[in-house]
Amino acid sequence: TTRLVHFVEMEYSIPRVAVPDALLAVKDFIDRSGMMISFPIEVRFVAPDDIPLSTAFGEQRGYIAVHRYVGEPYEQYFRGVEAIMDPLGGRPHWGKMHYQTAATLAPRYPEWDRFQAARKRTDPDGRFRNAYLDRVLGLPS
């Protein structure tokens, strides 16, 4: 389908029980910032799974997604929301905007080392590397 509304998006998963307080913190951040946010905040919930780098690995998670229309500045908003999600063990959606690195992501994924071992085994020559993956997964060892 043709998309009529164009936007940039950041989405984080956090433990389900943390969602109400996180939403209040996001609202407070927006109110204090003076930013005019005209796009809804989306919230959804997902059951746990056992996929090593899944944002729902190991526990029920709530997802909070924030958006800005294409052409609107988004960095202040996204970095502010990310700062709220970080201490909650927030795991960013892998295909959406975020500012994390391998160093900040590894502690949030209990099976990080298992994934890295599989990565090394299945891509020993680094053929599937790119700048984004180097940032979020680290350089192959």
VENQUINOR-V444514 format. One line per field, one symbol per residue. ss: DSSP state (H for helix, E for strand, - for the rest). phi: phi as a letter, one per 30 degrees, with the letter a starting at -180 (. if undefined). burial: # if it has 24 or more other ideal C-beta (glycine too) atoms within 12 Angstrom, else .. Layout:
ss->???
phi->???
burial->???
This chain:
ss->------EEEEEEEEEHHHHHHHHHHHHHHHHHH--------EEEEE--E-------E---EEEEEEEEE-----HHHHHHHHHHHH----EE---------HHHHHHH---HHHHHHHHHHH--------HHHHHHH----
phi->.dccccacbbbbcbeedddeddddddddeddddidccccdccbbbbddbbdecddceiadbccbcbbbdejddbdedddddddddedciecdddcbdacdbedddeddbecedddddddddcbdcidcdadddddcciddc
burial->......#.########.##..##.##..##....#.#...#....#.....########.########.....#..##.#######.######..#####.#.##..##..#..##..#................###...
